[in-house]
Amino acid sequence: MADKQAANGELSFIGHTTVIEGTIKTDGSIRVDGKVIGDLHAKANAAVGERGIVEGTVTARNVSLSGKVKGSVTALEKLVLEDKAILLGDIRTARLVVDEGAMFDGQCAMTGSTAPPKAG
């Protein structure tokens, strides 16, 4: 993710001992190594580290997942599920990379469209 920083260069971190409840929005990129209970929206990129947990939706241009997400993920360009990733929820993305060992339980919609899904 480091080579795909937000245009404004802003990168936010949530450390492994931090728990945040609520909605997080950033115009830049974000990395979660702690726990987020709520939705995460990044205009640039989002990464969930090996010890990171998100209980809510994740929306970003590119998403890299090494930890656990319980909720839907929308990656406008690309979603990468690394080997230790656990995703319990639906995926919407243009491109999907799943490493051997990653776990995914949900539905996946892949389109060339970069438009976010409509609320249903």
Phi and psi restraints in degrees (value plus and minus 20) as a CYANA .aco file:
   2 ALA   PHI     -79.7   -39.7
   2 ALA   PSI     -52.4   -12.4
   3 ASP   PHI    -101.0   -61.0
   3 ASP   PSI     -23.3    16.7
   4 LYS   PHI    -142.1  -102.1
   4 LYS   PSI      23.8    63.8
   5 GLN   PHI     -81.6   -41.6
   5 GLN   PSI     139.2   179.2
   6 ALA   PHI     -82.2   -42.2
   6 ALA   PSI     133.4   173.4
   7 ALA   PHI     -77.7   -37.7
   7 ALA   PSI     -52.5   -12.5
   8 ASN   PHI    -106.8   -66.8
   8 ASN   PSI     -20.5    19.5
   9 GLY   PHI      57.0    97.0
   9 GLY   PSI     -17.5    22.5
  10 GLU   PHI     -98.6   -58.6
  10 GLU   PSI     108.8   148.8
  11 LEU   PHI    -154.1  -114.1
  11 LEU   PSI     101.4   141.4
  12 SER   PHI    -124.1   -84.1
  12 SER   PSI     125.1   165.1
  13 PHE   PHI    -141.8  -101.8
  13 PHE   PSI     122.1   162.1
  14 ILE   PHI    -138.5   -98.5
  14 ILE   PSI      89.2   129.2
  15 GLY   PHI     -87.8   -47.8
  15 GLY   PSI     142.6   182.6
  16 HIS   PHI     -86.5   -46.5
  16 HIS   PSI     -36.6     3.4
  17 THR   PHI    -119.2   -79.2
  17 THR   PSI     -13.9    26.1
  18 THR   PHI    -121.6   -81.6
  18 THR   PSI     116.6   156.6
  19 VAL   PHI    -142.0  -102.0
  19 VAL   PSI     107.2   147.2
  20 ILE   PHI    -142.5  -102.5
  20 ILE   PSI     112.1   152.1
  21 GLU   PHI    -133.5   -93.5
  21 GLU   PSI     108.3   148.3
  22 GLY   PHI     108.9   148.9
  22 GLY   PSI    -196.7  -156.7
  23 THR   PHI    -110.1   -70.1
  23 THR   PSI     114.4   154.4
  24 ILE   PHI    -133.9   -93.9
  24 ILE   PSI     109.3   149.3
  25 LYS   PHI    -149.4  -109.4
  25 LYS   PSI     115.5   155.5
  26 THR   PHI    -162.4  -122.4
  26 THR   PSI     125.1   165.1
  27 ASP   PHI    -100.7   -60.7
  27 ASP   PSI     -34.1     5.9
  28 GLY   PHI    -124.5   -84.5
  28 GLY   PSI    -164.3  -124.3
  29 SER   PHI    -126.8   -86.8
  29 SER   PSI     140.3   180.3
  30 ILE   PHI    -163.4  -123.4
  30 ILE   PSI     125.9   165.9
  31 ARG   PHI    -145.4  -105.4
  31 ARG   PSI     110.3   150.3
  32 VAL   PHI    -131.9   -91.9
  32 VAL   PSI      95.8   135.8
  33 ASP   PHI    -132.9   -92.9
  33 ASP   PSI     -26.9    13.1
  34 GLY   PHI    -122.7   -82.7
  34 GLY   PSI    -160.5  -120.5
  35 LYS   PHI    -147.1  -107.1
  35 LYS   PSI     112.5   152.5
  36 VAL   PHI    -140.0  -100.0
  36 VAL   PSI     102.1   142.1
  37 ILE   PHI    -127.8   -87.8
  37 ILE   PSI      76.5   116.5
  38 GLY   PHI     124.7   164.7
  38 GLY   PSI    -195.1  -155.1
  39 ASP   PHI    -108.7   -68.7
  39 ASP   PSI     129.4   169.4
  40 LEU   PHI    -146.5  -106.5
  40 LEU   PSI     100.2   140.2
  41 HIS   PHI    -146.4  -106.4
  41 HIS   PSI      98.3   138.3
  42 ALA   PHI    -143.0  -103.0
  42 ALA   PSI     112.4   152.4
  43 LYS   PHI     -92.4   -52.4
  43 LYS   PSI     -44.0    -4.0
  44 ALA   PHI    -123.1   -83.1
  44 ALA   PSI    -126.7   -86.7
  45 ASN   PHI    -141.5  -101.5
  45 ASN   PSI     134.9   174.9
  46 ALA   PHI    -152.8  -112.8
  46 ALA   PSI     118.3   158.3
  47 ALA   PHI    -151.7  -111.7
  47 ALA   PSI     117.7   157.7
  48 VAL   PHI    -135.5   -95.5
  48 VAL   PSI      93.1   133.1
  49 GLY   PHI     -90.9   -50.9
  49 GLY   PSI     153.8   193.8
  50 GLU   PHI     -73.6   -33.6
  50 GLU   PSI     -58.6   -18.6
  51 ARG   PHI    -112.7   -72.7
  51 ARG   PSI     -19.1    20.9
  52 GLY   PHI     -99.4   -59.4
  52 GLY   PSI     125.2   165.2
  53 ILE   PHI    -156.3  -116.3
  53 ILE   PSI     112.2   152.2
  54 VAL   PHI    -145.8  -105.8
  54 VAL   PSI     103.2   143.2
  55 GLU   PHI    -129.5   -89.5
  55 GLU   PSI      65.6   105.6
  56 GLY   PHI     139.4   179.4
  56 GLY   PSI    -193.4  -153.4
  57 THR   PHI    -103.2   -63.2
  57 THR   PSI     129.0   169.0
  58 VAL   PHI    -142.5  -102.5
  58 VAL   PSI     106.5   146.5
  59 THR   PHI    -152.6  -112.6
  59 THR   PSI     107.7   147.7
  60 ALA   PHI    -183.3  -143.3
  60 ALA   PSI     151.0   191.0
  61 ARG   PHI     -84.7   -44.7
  61 ARG   PSI     -73.0   -33.0
  62 ASN   PHI    -147.7  -107.7
  62 ASN   PSI     120.0   160.0
  63 VAL   PHI    -146.9  -106.9
  63 VAL   PSI     111.8   151.8
  64 SER   PHI    -139.4   -99.4
  64 SER   PSI     103.3   143.3
  65 LEU   PHI    -140.9  -100.9
  65 LEU   PSI      98.5   138.5
  66 SER   PHI    -133.9   -93.9
  66 SER   PSI     -41.0    -1.0
  67 GLY   PHI    -120.6   -80.6
  67 GLY   PSI    -157.0  -117.0
  68 LYS   PHI    -144.1  -104.1
  68 LYS   PSI     114.7   154.7
  69 VAL   PHI    -147.6  -107.6
  69 VAL   PSI     106.1   146.1
  70 LYS   PHI    -129.9   -89.9
  70 LYS   PSI      71.7   111.7
  71 GLY   PHI     133.3   173.3
  71 GLY   PSI     155.5   195.5
  72 SER   PHI     -99.5   -59.5
  72 SER   PSI     132.9   172.9
  73 VAL   PHI    -145.7  -105.7
  73 VAL   PSI     107.6   147.6
  74 THR   PHI    -138.6   -98.6
  74 THR   PSI      94.6   134.6
  75 ALA   PHI    -133.0   -93.0
  75 ALA   PSI      93.3   133.3
  76 LEU   PHI     -83.5   -43.5
  76 LEU   PSI     -49.0    -9.0
  77 GLU   PHI    -135.1   -95.1
  77 GLU   PSI     -80.3   -40.3
  78 LYS   PHI    -167.6  -127.6
  78 LYS   PSI     120.1   160.1
  79 LEU   PHI    -137.3   -97.3
  79 LEU   PSI     110.3   150.3
  80 VAL   PHI    -137.7   -97.7
  80 VAL   PSI      99.7   139.7
  81 LEU   PHI    -120.6   -80.6
  81 LEU   PSI      87.2   127.2
  82 GLU   PHI     -98.2   -58.2
  82 GLU   PSI     152.6   192.6
  83 ASP   PHI     -78.4   -38.4
  83 ASP   PSI     -46.8    -6.8
  84 LYS   PHI    -123.0   -83.0
  84 LYS   PSI     -13.1    26.9
  85 ALA   PHI     -89.4   -49.4
  85 ALA   PSI     123.7   163.7
  86 ILE   PHI    -149.6  -109.6
  86 ILE   PSI      99.8   139.8
  87 LEU   PHI    -144.3  -104.3
  87 LEU   PSI      94.4   134.4
  88 LEU   PHI    -131.1   -91.1
  88 LEU   PSI      64.9   104.9
  89 GLY   PHI     145.2   185.2
  89 GLY   PSI     159.7   199.7
  90 ASP   PHI    -107.6   -67.6
  90 ASP   PSI     134.0   174.0
  91 ILE   PHI    -138.7   -98.7
  91 ILE   PSI     119.7   159.7
  92 ARG   PHI    -155.1  -115.1
  92 ARG   PSI      99.3   139.3
  93 THR   PHI    -179.1  -139.1
  93 THR   PSI     141.8   181.8
  94 ALA   PHI    -104.7   -64.7
  94 ALA   PSI     -58.9   -18.9
  95 ARG   PHI    -152.8  -112.8
  95 ARG   PSI     121.2   161.2
  96 LEU   PHI    -151.1  -111.1
  96 LEU   PSI     111.4   151.4
  97 VAL   PHI    -142.1  -102.1
  97 VAL   PSI     104.5   144.5
  98 VAL   PHI    -142.8  -102.8
  98 VAL   PSI      94.4   134.4
  99 ASP   PHI     -97.6   -57.6
  99 ASP   PSI     132.5   172.5
 100 GLU   PHI     -79.8   -39.8
 100 GLU   PSI     111.3   151.3
 101 GLY   PHI      82.6   122.6
 101 GLY   PSI     -38.0     2.0
 102 ALA   PHI     -90.0   -50.0
 102 ALA   PSI     128.5   168.5
 103 MET   PHI    -138.2   -98.2
 103 MET   PSI     113.8   153.8
 104 PHE   PHI    -158.8  -118.8
 104 PHE   PSI     106.7   146.7
 105 ASP   PHI    -150.5  -110.5
 105 ASP   PSI      83.0   123.0
 106 GLY   PHI     144.7   184.7
 106 GLY   PSI    -184.4  -144.4
 107 GLN   PHI    -127.6   -87.6
 107 GLN   PSI     132.5   172.5
 108 CYS   PHI    -147.8  -107.8
 108 CYS   PSI     110.2   150.2
 109 ALA   PHI    -139.3   -99.3
 109 ALA   PSI     100.3   140.3
 110 MET   PHI    -137.5   -97.5
 110 MET   PSI     103.5   143.5
 111 THR   PHI    -158.7  -118.7
 111 THR   PSI     142.0   182.0
 112 GLY   PHI     -96.3   -56.3
 112 GLY   PSI     -31.7     8.3
 113 SER   PHI     -92.2   -52.2
 113 SER   PSI     120.7   160.7
 114 THR   PHI    -121.7   -81.7
 114 THR   PSI     -10.0    30.0
 115 ALA   PHI     -96.4   -56.4
 115 ALA   PSI     117.8   157.8
 116 PRO   PHI     -86.4   -46.4
 116 PRO   PSI     134.8   174.8
 117 PRO   PHI     -85.1   -45.1
 117 PRO   PSI     130.1   170.1
 118 LYS   PHI     -99.6   -59.6
 118 LYS   PSI     123.4   163.4
 119 ALA   PHI     -85.9   -45.9
 119 ALA   PSI     118.9   158.9
